[in-house]
Every structure is written in structure tokens, then in C-alpha cells.
Amino acid sequence: MRMQAYGRMHPEDSVCVAVRELQRGEEVVLDGRTLSVREPIPAGHKLALRPICRGEQVIKYGYPIGHAAADIPAGGWVHTHNLVTDLDGLLGYRYTPAEPPALPVPAERFFLGYPREGGDVGIRNELWVVPTVGCVNAIGSRIVEAFLKSVGCGGGEVPEGVDDVRVLAHPYGCGQEGYDHENTQNALAMAVRHPNAGGVLVLGLGCEDNRIAEFQKVLGAYPSDRVCFLETQLVEDEIAAGASLLRQLYERARQDRRVRTPFSKLRVGLECGGSDGFSGLTGNPLLGALSDVIVACGGSVVMTEVAEMFGAETILMNRAADRQTFEKIVEMVNGYKQYCMDNGASISGNPSLGNLDGGISTLEEKSLGCIQKGGRAPVVDVLRYGRPLEKAGLHLLWAPGSDTAGTTALGLCCHMVVFTTGRGTPYGGFVPTFKVATNSQLYRRKRHWNDFDAGQLLTGTSMDSALTALWAQLEAVAGGELTAAEHNGFKEFVIWKNGVSE
């Protein structure tokens, strides 16, 4: 099916996205009028739909994405050479709540999950070694190797009854101060209690700041038949002792079975990385439609990348379920801006070089595309880093925009992460990470990185059809089907260093 020449997001937009490369002199038809392209425009980049004067705000998604640094003719290329951000410093905000939209009411949906203590559910049944300090990462790997050999899996294959056995390695747990140390402890505690783990061996050294006795104070209640502890300085052979404990955990976890579970139990994190000009046109709107359906099913969705909300934050603030939630969003946005400034970073320093190559020109443009992943549902709460959800619905999370730390932050409180990408990334978090390519060329070229092609929305596939197909794949992943990242063994665990304090 032939691809259209441009993508326009809102009738008031002064720019559109070149869906394919446009040549100088080429003519495109818009609203019954013919527009001549003034210069070559790469795919994913912006085309001026009318003359834009120097200093005038450029409109995309129905909102400003910055102002023109020079006069831009109709049919001209709009990018960093003639478009400048308007972002600068902390802001005050006024609560002007929007009327909550009527979300679709889907038929009740189910997936096959592992029931856990306290009514929670897991979508994987894995064995994890969670180090309290980076000093024992290598010991954790040796323990896993010894355990696998003890159950006849010397070649590295996964033993029957569990989905994986691995170490959540990290470099922290000692030499950190204040809230930096607290964030590490909170993140590790969330990992230990994570429902995707059928058993966890907490592995300590003994002299670290985050020694086991101190960590247990943060961990709180835990299922004693699924969590074991080993302080390596106290035993003669830490490898044998650890492998023995892991064997005990395995014997318990291998008894677990999947059962029919309503989607209201599911928690899904939403992330985008390596974004391009198509991200806000295909992948992120598709995730927005998915988010609305999950929320309507009684499930939970979590969106982060706080720095990529700057310039679009008022849209989210006006969707706050109540004034208290509005105040939490204001605190998060201005708190993260302050965090950037305290660390010598520019508030408008984003987008990345890859984003710029892909056609994104300003942070406002990136943010307006980014927040589309959250659909239209009200924002019910704002989560601190390393903290659990307390209610169902759409949540915002204090965490960075980096793929590694951001995906891990989402994984701590969610069962899985759905991740859109336009430039492409192999990255996978420690929970199943489902990759959605925003353009078909990327999907075909990096099929081994990606799970779903949202670029089909540019060639005639309807949003409803794409959503139905996406939903079916996610249902299968929740029920045990592996993502591309899982097939590749890409399962990273990255704690946010020096994150924002309470």
C-alpha cells in the first residue's frame, strides 16, 4: 500500500511530518490546496504548511513546540536551524482540570499469570540473585553457575519449571550517602518483592553500608519461603552455600503454575527511546490507545521520563484526578527541573543527537509526542522512585529519560514495559520489555530487536486494527511468550544514581 507524503497531528498545526523523503519542487496536496516543497526534507522531519514569521510560535500537536528563529516560507524545512525552544527555568501552575473523557469499555480480558502472596500476580517465574552491594556481583554469577550445574544445566540452559536464573547486578550499596543510598535500598527492596520472581537470594558481603541486617529494615515483610539471605563473609564456601539456597528456592518455585488472571491485575510501564519524527505520529499514539484500554480494564499504566514532559506538563496537570495529584505533578516537574539545574544540566538540553537526526527539533516537540503514550485517562497518582503503586489507573513516576535507568524504574513497579523506538535500540530491562518500532523500515531492518511494527499506521492500517494486534501480542507476552529482548538475553538492571530525594 502506498505511503502518504505527510502526517498532520492537529488541524491548527503550522507544520506536518514528512512521512517519506520529500524532494525540492515536489508537490503535496493538503486540505484541497497544493503545496510546493522548497527544499529537500528528510523523512520524519517537518514541513511548514504556511509562512511562519520570525518570532512566531510553531504549532504541532495543536501546541507550541518553540518559536521560529527566522522567517520560514510555506513548504520550507523546519528544524534546529530555524526553530528554537521556549523552555526556561521553573514555572508556576494553575489547576484547571479538564473534563475526564469517556474511555472505551472493553470486554473482560484475561492472561495466564502466576498467583503470588497477598493477591499479586507475576508474568514470569524467575530465580534472581539480588546483591546488596556491587562487590558480590561476580560471586552471584558463580553461584548461578554452580546451581545450574547441580540441576543438570551445565550448558547454561534454564531448568524446567522456571523462566530464567540470573543476577541483578549493579555497582552500588556502599559509599553512597543520604537519599542516594536510600534510593538504592528502595530499588533493591522492590526487586526482592517483585512478583516476576518465584524465588530470590539476597546476597551480601558483610561490611557494606547496605549490609543485610540494614537492608531488611527497608525490605519489610517478605515471603520466607521465596526469599533467602546469605552474607558471604560469614561462610567458608560462599559458592556452595549460595547454590544450596538457590536450589531450595528452585524446588519451591518449580511448583508454581499459571492460572487465568484478569487484566485488572496487570501493571504496564510505558517508555520511549531513540525517538524520531514518527514516534509522536505512530508508536506513542498507539500506546496511548493501549493505555486507555488497560485503564478501562481496571489495570495500571505508569509513564516516566520526567524531563520529556517539560513543555507538555500542563496537559498532564489538567488531567490530574484531583488537586492533590495536581500538586504532586507540579512538585515532580519543578523538582526534576531543579535536579537538572543542581547538576549543571540545561532544562532544554534534551533532545539527544539521535532525536535530532530523526527530525525532533526541540524538547517541547519531543515532550508533546512522548506524553501521548499516556492516552486520555486521568492521572491518579505520582510515584516516587522505588515505590509501589497504591491504586489502579494512570500514574506518573519520578525517573529519568535514559532508557536504562528509566526502564528499570518502571520495571520495579510494573510487570512489563512497552517501549517505542524510532531510531532503534537493543535494550531490554529486567522485566519483559516489548519493543514497538515507530516506522516499518526500522522494524524490517532490526526485526531481531523489535516486537511490533507501528509504522503500518502510515500505510492504511487503522488505529483500531493495530491496537487489536498489539493487544493480542501483549496478552501472549503476559502469558509467557518471550519478547525479542528476552530471546536475545538482554535483561539489564540499572539503578538511578543520585536520583531526586523525597
BELZI-V135134 format. One record per pair of residues at least 24 apart in sequence whose ideal C-beta (glycine too) atoms are under 7 Angstrom apart, sorted by sequence separation. I is the first residue (numbers start at 1). J is the second residue. If there is no record, write none. Layout:
i->I j->J
i->I j->J
This chain:
i->18 j->42
i->19 j->43
i->48 j->72
i->50 j->74
i->309 j->333
i->385 j->409
i->389 j->413
i->403 j->427
i->18 j->43
i->22 j->47
i->48 j->73
i->49 j->74
i->58 j->83
i->185 j->210
i->202 j->227
i->206 j->231
i->388 j->413
i->424 j->449
i->18 j->44
i->48 j->74
i->141 j->167
i->184 j->210
i->200 j->226
i->204 j->230
i->206 j->232
i->207 j->233
i->226 j->252
i->268 j->294
i->306 j->332
i->386 j->412
i->407 j->433
i->17 j->44
i->18 j->45
i->48 j->75
i->140 j->167
i->188 j->215
i->192 j->219
i->199 j->226
i->200 j->227
i->201 j->228
i->202 j->229
i->203 j->230
i->204 j->231
i->205 j->232
i->206 j->233
i->225 j->252
i->306 j->333
i->47 j->75
i->48 j->76
i->181 j->209
i->198 j->226
i->204 j->232
i->205 j->233
i->206 j->234
i->266 j->294
i->17 j->46
i->18 j->47
i->140 j->169
i->189 j->218
i->193 j->222
i->201 j->230
i->203 j->232
i->307 j->336
i->16 j->46
i->47 j->77
i->48 j->78
i->137 j->167
i->185 j->215
i->189 j->219
i->192 j->222
i->306 j->336
i->383 j->413
i->15 j->46
i->16 j->47
i->47 j->78
i->263 j->294
i->268 j->299
i->270 j->301
i->15 j->47
i->45 j->77
i->46 j->78
i->137 j->169
i->186 j->218
i->267 j->299
i->270 j->302
i->451 j->483
i->15 j->48
i->16 j->49
i->46 j->79
i->176 j->209
i->185 j->218
i->264 j->297
i->266 j->299
i->267 j->300
i->268 j->301
i->269 j->302
i->270 j->303
i->307 j->340
i->451 j->484
i->14 j->48
i->15 j->49
i->45 j->79
i->174 j->208
i->263 j->297
i->264 j->298
i->450 j->484
i->14 j->49
i->38 j->73
i->127 j->162
i->173 j->208
i->174 j->209
i->192 j->227
i->264 j->299
i->267 j->302
i->449 j->484
i->13 j->49
i->14 j->50
i->41 j->77
i->126 j->162
i->131 j->167
i->134 j->170
i->162 j->198
i->173 j->209
i->174 j->210
i->263 j->299
i->448 j->484
i->38 j->75
i->39 j->76
i->125 j->162
i->126 j->163
i->134 j->171
i->173 j->210
i->310 j->347
i->14 j->52
i->37 j->75
i->38 j->76
i->39 j->77
i->125 j->163
i->126 j->164
i->127 j->165
i->128 j->166
i->129 j->167
i->130 j->168
i->131 j->169
i->134 j->172
i->35 j->74
i->36 j->75
i->124 j->163
i->126 j->165
i->131 j->170
i->134 j->173
i->203 j->242
i->35 j->75
i->128 j->168
i->133 j->173
i->434 j->474
i->448 j->488
i->6 j->47
i->132 j->173
i->133 j->174
i->201 j->242
i->131 j->173
i->308 j->350
i->15 j->58
i->307 j->350
i->434 j->477
i->14 j->58
i->201 j->245
i->14 j->59
i->15 j->60
i->201 j->246
i->432 j->477
i->13 j->59
i->12 j->59
i->13 j->60
i->201 j->249
i->13 j->62
i->434 j->483
i->435 j->484
i->12 j->62
i->199 j->249
i->329 j->379
i->332 j->382
i->433 j->483
i->435 j->485
i->9 j->60
i->10 j->61
i->199 j->250
i->350 j->401
i->432 j->483
i->9 j->61
i->10 j->62
i->311 j->363
i->312 j->364
i->433 j->485
i->199 j->252
i->310 j->363
i->311 j->364
i->329 j->382
i->199 j->253
i->325 j->379
i->328 j->382
i->432 j->486
i->198 j->253
i->312 j->367
i->316 j->371
i->325 j->380
i->428 j->483
i->132 j->188
i->311 j->367
i->312 j->368
i->315 j->371
i->325 j->381
i->310 j->367
i->311 j->368
i->321 j->378
i->325 j->382
i->428 j->485
i->130 j->188
i->198 j->256
i->308 j->366
i->309 j->367
i->321 j->379
i->428 j->486
i->308 j->367
i->312 j->371
i->319 j->378
i->320 j->379
i->321 j->380
i->319 j->379
i->130 j->191
i->416 j->477
i->430 j->491
i->130 j->192
i->308 j->370
i->309 j->371
i->336 j->398
i->416 j->478
i->426 j->488
i->428 j->490
i->429 j->491
i->430 j->492
i->15 j->78
i->140 j->203
i->316 j->379
i->427 j->490
i->428 j->491
i->429 j->492
i->430 j->493
i->139 j->203
i->332 j->396
i->358 j->422
i->426 j->490
i->428 j->492
i->305 j->370
i->358 j->423
i->427 j->492
i->332 j->398
i->136 j->203
i->329 j->396
i->136 j->204
i->128 j->197
i->136 j->205
i->354 j->423
i->126 j->196
i->130 j->200
i->132 j->202
i->135 j->205
i->303 j->373
i->126 j->197
i->127 j->198
i->132 j->203
i->133 j->204
i->303 j->374
i->124 j->196
i->126 j->198
i->127 j->199
i->128 j->200
i->129 j->201
i->130 j->202
i->131 j->203
i->132 j->204
i->133 j->205
i->122 j->195
i->123 j->196
i->125 j->198
i->130 j->203
i->135 j->208
i->121 j->195
i->122 j->196
i->129 j->203
i->120 j->195
i->133 j->208
i->132 j->208
i->133 j->210
i->132 j->210
i->116 j->195
i->132 j->211
i->132 j->212
i->274 j->354
i->275 j->355
i->316 j->396
i->277 j->358
i->302 j->383
i->276 j->358
i->277 j->359
i->291 j->373
i->295 j->377
i->132 j->215
i->275 j->358
i->276 j->359
i->277 j->360
i->291 j->374
i->292 j->375
i->276 j->360
i->288 j->372
i->291 j->375
i->292 j->376
i->275 j->360
i->284 j->369
i->288 j->373
i->292 j->377
i->408 j->493
i->284 j->370
i->287 j->373
i->288 j->374
i->289 j->375
i->291 j->377
i->408 j->494
i->285 j->372
i->288 j->375
i->408 j->495
i->409 j->496
i->162 j->250
i->280 j->368
i->284 j->372
i->404 j->492
i->280 j->369
i->284 j->373
i->300 j->389
i->405 j->494
i->279 j->369
i->404 j->494
i->159 j->250
i->162 j->253
i->275 j->366
i->405 j->496
i->161 j->253
i->162 j->254
i->280 j->372
i->300 j->392
i->306 j->398
i->139 j->232
i->146 j->239
i->150 j->243
i->161 j->254
i->299 j->392
i->300 j->393
i->301 j->394
i->302 j->395
i->303 j->396
i->304 j->397
i->306 j->399
i->307 j->400
i->308 j->401
i->146 j->240
i->160 j->254
i->275 j->369
i->298 j->392
i->301 j->395
i->303 j->397
i->307 j->401
i->300 j->395
i->302 j->397
i->304 j->399
i->136 j->232
i->143 j->239
i->147 j->243
i->305 j->401
i->400 j->496
i->142 j->239
i->146 j->243
i->150 j->247
i->399 j->496
i->272 j->370
i->295 j->393
i->139 j->238
i->143 j->242
i->147 j->246
i->151 j->250
i->295 j->394
i->143 j->243
i->147 j->247
i->272 j->373
i->305 j->406
i->304 j->406
i->398 j->500
i->143 j->246
i->270 j->373
i->291 j->394
i->270 j->374
i->304 j->409
i->117 j->223
i->304 j->410
i->302 j->410
i->302 j->413
i->385 j->496
i->302 j->414
i->385 j->499
i->385 j->500
i->384 j->502
i->127 j->246
i->127 j->249
i->267 j->389
i->127 j->250
i->127 j->253
i->125 j->253
i->264 j->392
i->273 j->403
i->125 j->256
i->287 j->418
i->287 j->420
i->271 j->406
i->271 j->407
i->284 j->420
i->283 j->420
i->271 j->410
i->121 j->261
i->269 j->410
i->279 j->420
i->114 j->256
i->269 j->411
i->279 j->422
i->114 j->258
i->115 j->259
i->121 j->265
i->278 j->422
i->113 j->258
i->269 j->414
i->112 j->258
i->113 j->259
i->267 j->413
i->268 j->414
i->271 j->417
i->273 j->419
i->276 j->422
i->112 j->259
i->267 j->414
i->268 j->415
i->272 j->419
i->274 j->421
i->275 j->422
i->276 j->423
i->112 j->260
i->113 j->261
i->267 j->415
i->268 j->416
i->269 j->417
i->270 j->418
i->271 j->419
i->272 j->420
i->273 j->421
i->274 j->422
i->112 j->261
i->266 j->415
i->272 j->421
i->274 j->423
i->287 j->436
i->110 j->260
i->111 j->261
i->268 j->418
i->274 j->424
i->286 j->436
i->110 j->261
i->274 j->425
i->110 j->262
i->111 j->263
i->113 j->265
i->273 j->425
i->110 j->263
i->283 j->436
i->108 j->262
i->109 j->263
i->273 j->427
i->111 j->266
i->283 j->438
i->282 j->438
i->279 j->438
i->278 j->438
i->278 j->439
i->339 j->500
i->276 j->438
i->336 j->500
i->335 j->500
i->286 j->454
i->283 j->454
i->286 j->457
i->282 j->454
i->282 j->455
i->289 j->463
i->282 j->457
i->282 j->458
i->278 j->455
i->286 j->463
i->290 j->467
i->289 j->467
i->293 j->471
i->286 j->466
i->290 j->470
i->286 j->467
i->290 j->471
i->286 j->470
i->106 j->293
i->104 j->292
i->109 j->297
i->103 j->292
i->104 j->293
i->106 j->296
i->105 j->296
i->106 j->297
i->103 j->295
i->104 j->296
i->103 j->296
i->190 j->386
i->190 j->388
i->186 j->385
i->187 j->386
i->186 j->386
i->186 j->387
i->183 j->385
i->183 j->386
i->266 j->478
i->61 j->280
i->196 j->415
i->98 j->318
i->93 j->314
i->97 j->318
i->98 j->319
i->191 j->412
i->258 j->479
i->96 j->318
i->190 j->412
i->258 j->480
i->87 j->310
i->97 j->320
i->190 j->413
i->87 j->311
i->93 j->317
i->187 j->412
i->95 j->323
i->95 j->326
i->44 j->276
i->45 j->277
i->44 j->277
i->44 j->278
i->196 j->431
i->93 j->330
i->90 j->334
i->90 j->337
i->90 j->338
i->89 j->347
i->88 j->347
i->17 j->277
i->87 j->347
i->87 j->348
i->168 j->430
i->85 j->348
i->17 j->281
i->9 j->280
i->9 j->281
i->103 j->376
i->7 j->281
i->103 j->377
i->101 j->376
i->80 j->356
i->87 j->363
i->85 j->362
i->87 j->364
i->83 j->361
i->85 j->363
i->86 j->364
i->100 j->378
i->83 j->362
i->85 j->364
i->80 j->361
i->79 j->361
i->123 j->415
i->123 j->416
i->66 j->361
i->66 j->362
i->65 j->362
i->66 j->364
i->65 j->364
i->64 j->364
i->65 j->365
i->65 j->368
i->60 j->365
i->63 j->368
i->61 j->368
i->60 j->368
i->124 j->432
i->187 j->495
i->123 j->432
i->184 j->495
i->46 j->359
i->183 j->496
i->44 j->358
i->45 j->359
i->44 j->359
i->183 j->499
i->42 j->359
i->180 j->498
i->179 j->501
i->170 j->493
i->172 j->495
i->179 j->502
i->169 j->493
i->166 j->491
i->168 j->493
i->170 j->495
i->17 j->359
i->123 j->478
i->111 j->475
i->113 j->478
i->109 j->475
i->111 j->478
i->112 j->479
i->111 j->479
i->112 j->480
i->19 j->458
i->7 j->458
i->4 j->458
i->3 j->458
i->3 j->459
i->1 j->459
i->1 j->460
